[in-house]
Amino acid sequence: MRIVLILPVAALLMSGFAYFSVDASQHGFLRSPSNGGGASPGMTGAPNESNCTQCHSGSVQNGDTENLLTILSGATPVSTYVPGQQYTVNLSMSSNPAKRGFQSTALTATNTMAGGFTGQAGNTSINGGAKKYANHTSGSNTSVNAPSWSWTWTAPAVGSGPVTFYVATNKTNNNGNDNGDMIYLSQHVIQEDAGNGVLEGDEQVLQLVQITNERITFKAPKNVGQVNGITIFNATGKMVCSIPYLKVNNNEIVIERTSYIESGLFFISMSINNSLYTKNIVLQ
């Protein structure tokens, strides 16, 4: 875009004008900010919200297998929340791009903010008003500095019901401009704890069938063809394995064992139909 500026030059032409032109695209005028330190609120793709293509001219992709979100109580992944309790939300991208960013919010079924967010210094920042948004920072927008993002979520009050985490990640092409990036949108649902430790629902949906030296096998729910965002944590809370997705064959979910999951207590989390489920297993 070219902007023409017309200025009076009395010293040269008492009755005339001098003009010059400026190429706005060369000087940053009217261009979207790079958002290296986080986006403006409302870019998660949640109901009545925009997404990161407002500033990045890339395409929107399904992020079910790209956006790996896990909610932890201490070192343990959970699939339900206790009202008022604090949890750590961990988010990573399965493709692990060199330059990337994200924004996330957590909403109830009525699209109101579910609880509160607290950022982690240098890794995530929080903005927004009635609705809060977690964002990357200028120090956590590369895979070298931050393989994953974490922030604290304080769960909402009793009776809030299921909470949906809306996530938008930006897989940039690192060309220094706002074009050609890929935006991944996903939703992750966590249920309110009914008061019995939550695992009953997980036992009904995610049933362990067999553990061998080569693989871990679960029985899949009916009519499920794929599970997404499989993450495995050890007893100290360290993520030791992440799998973008697994196809369901013969009504089974099969996880191949690696050197990282040989023996000990492990927590396996996965998304089934956008809801989070967790299983604790002990491997010999």
C-alpha positions in Angstrom: 0.0 0.0 0.0 1.3 3.5 -0.9 0.4 6.5 1.3 0.8 9.9 -0.2 1.6 12.8 2.1 1.1 16.4 1.0 2.8 19.1 2.9 2.9 22.8 2.4 6.3 24.1 1.7 6.1 27.9 2.1 9.7 28.5 2.0 10.0 27.0 -1.5 6.6 27.6 -3.1 4.6 30.3 -1.4 1.4 29.2 -3.2 2.1 25.6 -3.9 2.7 22.2 -2.3 5.4 19.6 -2.3 4.6 15.9 -2.0 6.4 12.7 -1.4 5.2 9.1 -1.1 6.0 6.4 1.4 5.6 2.7 0.8 3.7 1.6 3.9 4.5 -2.1 3.5 8.2 -1.2 3.7 7.9 0.7 7.0 5.4 -1.4 8.9 2.4 0.9 8.6 -1.0 -0.9 8.7 0.6 -4.2 9.2 -0.4 -6.5 12.0 2.0 -6.8 15.0 4.1 -10.0 15.1 2.7 -10.8 18.5 6.0 -12.3 19.5 5.0 -11.9 23.2 1.4 -13.0 22.9 -1.8 -12.1 21.1 -4.6 -9.8 22.0 -7.4 -11.4 24.0 -10.1 -13.4 22.1 -8.0 -15.3 19.5 -8.6 -18.9 20.7 -11.4 -19.8 18.3 -13.9 -20.2 21.2 -17.6 -19.3 20.6 -17.9 -15.7 19.4 -14.2 -15.3 19.2 -11.7 -14.8 16.4 -8.5 -16.8 16.0 -4.9 -16.1 15.1 -5.6 -15.6 11.4 -6.7 -12.1 12.4 -3.0 -11.2 12.5 -1.4 -14.1 10.6 -2.5 -14.7 7.1 -2.1 -18.5 7.3 -4.8 -21.2 7.2 -6.8 -22.7 10.0 -6.1 -26.4 10.7 -7.7 -29.0 13.0 -5.4 -29.1 16.0 -6.7 -32.3 17.6 -3.4 -34.1 16.9 -1.1 -31.0 17.0 -2.1 -29.5 20.3 -1.1 -31.7 23.2 -2.8 -30.4 26.4 -2.5 -32.1 29.8 -3.9 -31.0 33.1 -1.9 -32.1 36.2 -2.5 -32.2 39.9 1.0 -32.0 41.2 2.8 -34.6 39.1 -0.4 -36.6 38.2 -2.4 -36.0 35.0 -6.2 -35.7 35.7 -9.3 -36.0 33.7 -11.7 -34.3 36.2 -11.3 -31.3 38.4 -12.1 -30.6 42.1 -13.7 -27.2 42.3 -11.4 -24.5 43.7 -8.3 -26.6 43.4 -5.2 -25.4 41.5 -3.8 -27.4 38.6 -0.9 -27.1 36.1 -1.9 -26.9 32.5 0.8 -28.2 30.1 0.6 -27.5 26.4 3.0 -28.6 23.7 2.9 -29.0 19.9 3.5 -32.5 18.4 5.4 -31.1 15.4 7.6 -29.1 17.7 8.1 -26.2 15.2 11.2 -23.9 15.7 9.1 -20.8 16.1 5.5 -20.9 17.5 3.0 -19.4 19.8 -0.4 -20.0 21.4 -3.4 -18.7 23.2 -5.8 -20.6 25.4 -8.9 -19.9 27.6 -11.2 -22.1 29.7 -14.9 -21.7 29.5 -18.0 -23.3 31.1 -21.0 -24.5 29.0 -22.4 -21.0 29.1 -19.2 -19.6 27.7 -18.2 -17.8 30.8 -14.7 -17.9 32.3 -14.1 -21.2 34.2 -12.0 -20.3 37.2 -8.8 -18.3 36.8 -5.3 -18.4 35.2 -1.9 -17.5 36.6 1.1 -17.3 34.3 4.5 -18.8 34.7 7.3 -16.2 34.7 9.1 -16.1 31.4 7.0 -18.9 29.9 3.4 -17.8 29.9 1.5 -14.5 30.4 -2.2 -13.8 31.1 -4.3 -11.1 29.6 -8.0 -10.3 29.2 -10.9 -9.0 31.3 -13.8 -11.2 32.5 -12.3 -13.9 30.3 -8.7 -14.7 30.9 -6.2 -15.9 28.3 -2.9 -17.7 28.6 -0.3 -16.7 26.0 3.3 -17.5 25.0 5.9 -14.8 25.9 8.7 -13.3 23.9 11.0 -15.7 25.7 8.9 -18.9 25.1 8.1 -18.6 21.4 10.9 -21.0 20.2 11.2 -24.7 20.7 14.8 -24.2 22.0 13.7 -21.9 24.9 10.4 -23.6 25.7 9.6 -27.1 24.5 6.2 -26.7 26.2 4.1 -24.0 27.9 2.7 -24.2 31.5 0.4 -22.1 33.5 -1.7 -22.5 36.7 -5.5 -23.0 36.4 -7.7 -22.5 39.5 -10.8 -24.6 38.9 -14.2 -22.9 39.1 -16.8 -23.2 41.9 -19.0 -26.2 42.7 -21.6 -26.9 40.1 -19.8 -25.3 37.1 -19.9 -28.6 35.2 -17.7 -29.5 32.3 -14.9 -27.0 31.3 -13.6 -26.7 27.8 -10.1 -25.5 27.1 -10.0 -23.7 23.8 -6.5 -23.7 22.2 -5.1 -21.9 19.2 -1.4 -22.5 18.3 0.6 -20.9 15.6 3.1 -23.0 13.7 5.1 -20.3 12.0 7.3 -20.6 8.9 9.8 -18.2 10.7 10.1 -15.9 7.6 9.8 -12.7 9.6 6.4 -11.8 8.2 2.8 -12.6 9.1 2.1 -14.7 6.0 2.3 -18.5 5.4 1.7 -19.5 9.1 -0.5 -22.4 10.1 -3.1 -22.0 12.9 -4.2 -25.1 14.8 -7.5 -25.0 16.8 -8.5 -27.6 19.3 -10.9 -28.2 22.2 -10.2 -30.2 25.4 -13.0 -31.0 27.9 -12.4 -31.8 31.6 -15.4 -32.9 33.7 -16.2 -31.8 37.3 -15.3 -34.3 39.9 -18.5 -36.0 41.2 -16.8 -36.4 44.6 -15.4 -40.0 44.3 -11.9 -39.3 42.9 -13.1 -39.2 39.3 -11.5 -42.4 38.1 -14.8 -44.3 37.9 -15.7 -42.6 34.7 -12.2 -43.2 33.3 -12.4 -46.9 34.2 -15.6 -47.3 32.3 -14.3 -45.5 29.2 -10.6 -46.5 29.2 -10.2 -50.1 30.2 -6.8 -51.7 30.4 -6.7 -55.0 28.5 -3.1 -56.2 28.6 0.5 -55.2 29.4 3.4 -57.0 27.7 7.0 -56.2 27.3 6.3 -54.7 23.8 3.0 -52.9 24.2 0.1 -51.6 26.4 -3.4 -52.3 25.2 -6.6 -50.6 26.2 -10.2 -51.4 25.1 -11.6 -48.5 23.1 -15.1 -47.1 23.6 -17.6 -48.1 20.9 -17.6 -46.1 17.7 -14.2 -44.5 18.3 -11.9 -44.7 15.4 -9.0 -42.6 16.7 -7.7 -41.2 20.0 -5.6 -38.0 20.1 -3.0 -36.3 22.2 -1.6 -39.3 24.1 0.9 -38.2 26.7 2.7 -40.4 29.2 4.2 -39.0 32.5 6.4 -40.8 35.0 5.9 -40.7 38.8 7.8 -37.4 39.1 5.5 -35.6 36.6 8.0 -35.6 33.7 6.5 -36.2 30.3 8.4 -39.2 28.9 6.4 -39.8 25.7 3.9 -38.0 23.5 1.9 -39.4 20.5 -0.2 -37.1 18.3 -2.8 -39.8 17.6 -3.4 -43.5 17.5 -5.8 -45.3 15.2 -8.2 -47.8 16.9 -8.0 -51.3 15.4 -10.2 -54.2 16.5 -11.6 -52.0 19.2 -8.2 -51.6 20.8 -5.8 -48.8 21.6 -2.2 -50.1 21.4 0.7 -48.1 22.8 4.1 -49.5 21.9 6.5 -49.5 24.8 9.8 -47.6 24.5 13.0 -47.3 26.6 11.3 -44.4 28.4 8.4 -46.5 29.7 10.1 -49.7 30.9 9.2 -50.0 34.6 7.6 -48.0 37.4 4.4 -45.9 37.9 3.1 -44.1 34.8 0.2 -41.8 34.0 -1.3 -42.1 30.5 -3.6 -39.3 29.3 -5.4 -39.1 26.1 -8.3 -37.3 24.4 -11.3 -39.3 23.3 -14.0 -37.3 21.5 -12.4 -34.1 22.8 -12.7 -35.3 26.5 -9.6 -36.0 28.6 -9.1 -39.4 30.2 -6.3 -40.6 32.4 -5.1 -44.1 33.4 -2.6 -44.9 36.1 -0.5 -48.1 35.4 2.4 -49.8 37.0 4.9 -51.5 34.7 7.3 -54.2 35.7 
